[in-house]
Amino acid sequence: MPRAMVNGIEIEYVLEGDGPETVVMVNGLADEAESWGYQVPDFTAAGYRVLTFDNRGVGKSSKPAGPYTTKLLAQDTKALVDELGLTDFHLMGTSMGGMIAQEYAIAYGDDLKSLTLSSTYAAPGPFCGRMFSKWADMAPDLGVPFVMRDVTLWAFTLPFFETREAELKEFEAAMAAMDQPLEAYLAQLSSIQTHDATDRLDRITSPTLVIAGEEDILIPVALSQRLHEGITGSEWLTTPGGHASIWEHPEPFNQAVLAFIERHV
């Protein structure tokens, strides 16, 4: 995959499709560009060009010392799209990527034709704050793969565990094989612990869709709904699944987001 030297680091990215409209997808915590594997084919088939990339701290992108912030990660994203000459694009982020996308829309809203915020929040609050503190405590002793296998329990729904054993084992194996360095994981984790756009959501003026898995217990649906309520004129939607709805039920998620984007081309 090609790499770009931007914002003082190297970012590995993939630009696929040849449509006139571009969708930029921003990953969640510890996820690489491949985490959008259930979305990219549908979006390119719909006629869009799609940019995915490894955030600072994961995959083959640079992993400088942290901690990181979602604002810094948004600056990385801005530097990358500028390097690639992308303007007037559709921005979509899930989980941590949704927090990065908020910061992007606050700082660089003129770049955007639309904004999709998936399974994310404006601020972690006491529930998510405590959860992430536990992850930060566990990772140095038990390792990043252990923590991420635990995350699987929070990310998928009961029916997934009961009826899709083969897929579950694939995801668990992928989590067990993660090679993100501990310090890079903690640096990314810090960004979601400290993210708070609550008092700045009024600066988001792009057409916005806030979408959540209807059974999300990792980032509770109520937190995503508060994010929607804080962005004037935003649309609200839930689709089947939990926090990992983009993997567990990609078809309804993709259809919903594509329908939203198509109204803003």
Secondary structure, DSSP 8 states (H G I E B T S, - for coil): --EEEETTEEEEEEEE---SEEEEEE--TT--GGGGTTTHHHHHHTTEEEEEE--TTSTTS---SS---HHHHHHHHHHHHHHTT--SEEEEEETHHHHHHHHHHHHHGGGEEEEEEES--SS-HHHHHHHHHHHHHHHHHH-HHHHHHHHHHHHS-HHHHHH-HHHHHHHHHHHHT----HHHHHHHHHHHHH---GGGGGG--S-EEEEEETT-TTTTHHHHHHHHHHSTT-EEEEESSSTTHHHHSHHHHHHHHHHHHHTT-
